[in-house]
Amino acid sequence: MDEKLPENVDVVVLGTGLPEAILASACARAGLSVLHLDRNEYYGGDWSSFTMSMVHEVNENKITPLTTEQIAEISKIHVKENEKLIELGNREVVENIEMTWIPRDSDEKSMKEKLEEMGQMRRFSIDLVPKILVSKGNMVQTLCDSQVSHYAEFKLINRQLCPTETKDSKIQLNPVPCSKGEIFQSSVLSILEKRALMKFITFCTQWSTKPSEEGRQLLGEMADRPFSEFLAQMGVGETLQSFIINTIGILQPRPTAMSGMLASCEFMDSVGHFGPSPFLFPLYGCGELSQCFCRLAAVFGSLYCLGRPVQAMVKEDDRITAIIANNERINCRHVIMSPRFVPEDVEIQKNEKIERVVFATDKSIKVVEKEQLTLVNLASLRPEAAVSRLVEVGFEACTAPKGHFLVHATGSSCGGDEKSVESIAERIFEENEVVPYWKMSFTANSMKFDTKRLGANIVVAPPVDSNIHYSNVIEELEDVNLRDFSVDLQESDVDLRDSIVDLLDAGVDLRNRSVDLQDPGVNLRDLVVDLRDPGVDLRGSDLDLRDSDVDLRERDPGVDLRDPGVDLRNFCVDLREPGVDLRDPSVDLRNPGVDLRNAGVDLRDPSVDLRNPGVDLRNAGVDLRNCRQIFCSTWPDLDFLPRAMKSEEEEESEEKSEEKEENAEETAENQ
Amino acid sequence: MEDYKYLFKVVLVGNAGVGKTCLVRKFTQGIFPPGQSATIGVDFMIKTVKVGNDKIKLQIWDTAGQERFRSITQSYYRSAHAIVLVYDVSCQPSFDCLPEWLGEIESYANRRVLKILVGNKVDKGDEREVPERIGSDFSDVNHFDYFLETSALDATNVDQLFEQVATRLTNDMKITDERVHQYRADATNTSSSGGPIKLIDRAQTQLNSCCSRQ
């Protein structure tokens, strides 16, 4: 199994956390060769989810710095004269990890023993970074556009609880109504409050249609004042204010009127998209997402290797030329790394400390008939802190055995132990007679570095953050791509065919892909185009029709080709990456027709259904889910490149294919 | 909307080079891809088979090369209905790795997943290193549901393999309704009934409405 790593790749990605995984998949899809490494034996790095048995091993995975002898040894073998060896860091992104099984008097056997006996330890999926997805947010969009959505399933966060402190200083957890109907049924709000809330929602709906400048003007002087003041001005009472800010406005902690309105609109825009709640949670935990992006990268040729020591980088002038992993040298043109790998001598520009506690319980904090996925914003109980929330997910989300729950507390620190998210969670447990049997606490460091001096071709992926959503991660990824790689383009004399351009476009892509999904009409037409050109499929399928050994007539391949139902589906798989084929010099682009005719299958026959996809599509037999793959698969051709660049690329690819044709003729003659 | 009765997710695992991709290709496309080219851009393939009078869709997933360094994502195993563990009868090491693969399957896959052991490349008669008995014994000891020797090259048992998968899964599905997921054809109702949400649903709905308008 100890196969050697490749000697040369376009991009080395260090760390399999979510941002690195997204970047890896974007690179792989753009046709770059990618080697994705992780020191851990598992996927996800600091964004991972663990089973109960795995989580206890996380702590032990320490990496010792290289000794002077090791550095000398590596330098001797791998580093050339004008190059410099830079040791990679192992930053403590997650630190102060403490885990305990909490004994309970009532249990005859400890819960640990019980769970182990029943083989339930593996049923836990404990997130390091629990987040939610906003139904119409950019993460969902990215998942759909990249088709990573195939690999994951989600559940609605179907309950938001709003905590209020009662007069006898108990914490009351009130369910938050999301829809109009729920608002009217709610027993928490008075009739006046309901009316005020409806008025606010109506205002939001109107406000959200305005362009942002006009929206700002509508808010007037209040725009940059606290959201609460603005709401007060609208005649919203204090209880309802807190309610709106902490539930509808949950996406923006400590909002101004402007940011609060934007957050409220985003919330309401997402309501009803997949269900009554605007938020989704990935089945098996958030760590799934990075794995799903890794799978996409792998499907497009990225090579995966976990559990290898990644030791150092080799630098020449201001560029990284290679990575040293497992004492092998891998030459590369770009390096993408998670914050964990940033060399120890690079200064931290900014570090936000995130307080995290996870409890395992066997009772929900608010029991109702059906199990819920629950989100609780604790901001009103800790007004000093920017972030404080609970997420309770259990069997329904596939993150715990039946009847069990994980309660994730996330908070930024604000001084004072009695005000920590941990102590508030414990208060809620006590008041609701929930007795946790396991607890893990740690601090997560959201570190930002000044990476300019590190190397011109290094991208440090965004760190874990305390936001409830993924929006900032995606936004940062889009920026990272564009800025750093365009600098690269100017500095090194790269011609346009160079794949860096592709990477650049992949960045653009993340944003532009929405077009495809929202305008299936365009794609329907593309489908026709693709199907008319079956040569593409044949190339992609590695089937060498020129191979004289294969007599297709005898082997009767007609079964598949004549059964368009099967074929259409199979085409889509191969068509997903036409770029790869075009660059493959061994492919005969211009000459598939001859073979096709010889194969005894007349694809030019007008009677074949391929030219008439409209019928097929509407036909009940067609799997539209698979058709969608085709639609999506066409985007690299069309929307992938900016207009100007596209024409150049096309010309080039034509040139290339002509060259290929010549080559093919030559080889034919030689033979 | 769609006229198949069930959709089953079948995943293939096993060492690199044992012929997983060839098995899938042979079955779904009827071809045996020559050469060693890695599987690029292929996520899964679909083929419809008939079990009795029912149309059954098999969605067959390949490893995307992640087995090369034993780095298969856990999510690959999730929600699989059947796992086909493949070794090469002419390559003892690929057989010796089976316990490791079983370990992964047990850690990540559904407990009730249909497990099938396949010894591939029986066409290499002279080079055989793993006798059929040994494979069959291993299958019994480790509670596989089915064992079969195949050849993707000369098509031996390839159709039988996937027909068995389809038949067994269909029978299981008919007997018990406990494996409740959105495998039924009426997938569109899932979001309202609280089942898991596929983000695809949204785009699909759009497509449906677009088509019906035409």
Interface residues (C-beta under 8 A of the other chain):
Chain A: M1 E3 Y43 T51 R122 V140 L143 C144 Q147 S149 H150 Y151 A152 E153 F154 K155 L156 N158 H273 F274 G275 L280 L283 Y284 E288 Q291 C292 C294 R295 A298 V299 F300 G301 L303 Y304 C305 L306 R308 K370 L517 Q518 P520 G521 L524 G540 S541 D542 L543 D544 D547 R555 D556 P557 V559 D560 G565 V566 R569 N570 V573 D574 R576 E577 V580 G614 L617 R618 A620 G621 V622 D623 L624 R625 N626 C627 R628
Chain B: M1 E2 D3 Y4 R25 T28 Q29 G30 I31 P33 P34 G35 S37 A38 I40 G41 V42 D43 F44 M45 I46 K47 T48 K57 A64 G65 Q66 R68 F69 R70 S71 T73 Q74 S75 Y76 R78 S79 C97 S107 S191 S192 G194 P196 I197 K198 L199 I200 D201 R202 A203 Q204 Q206 L207 N208 C210 C211 S212 Q214
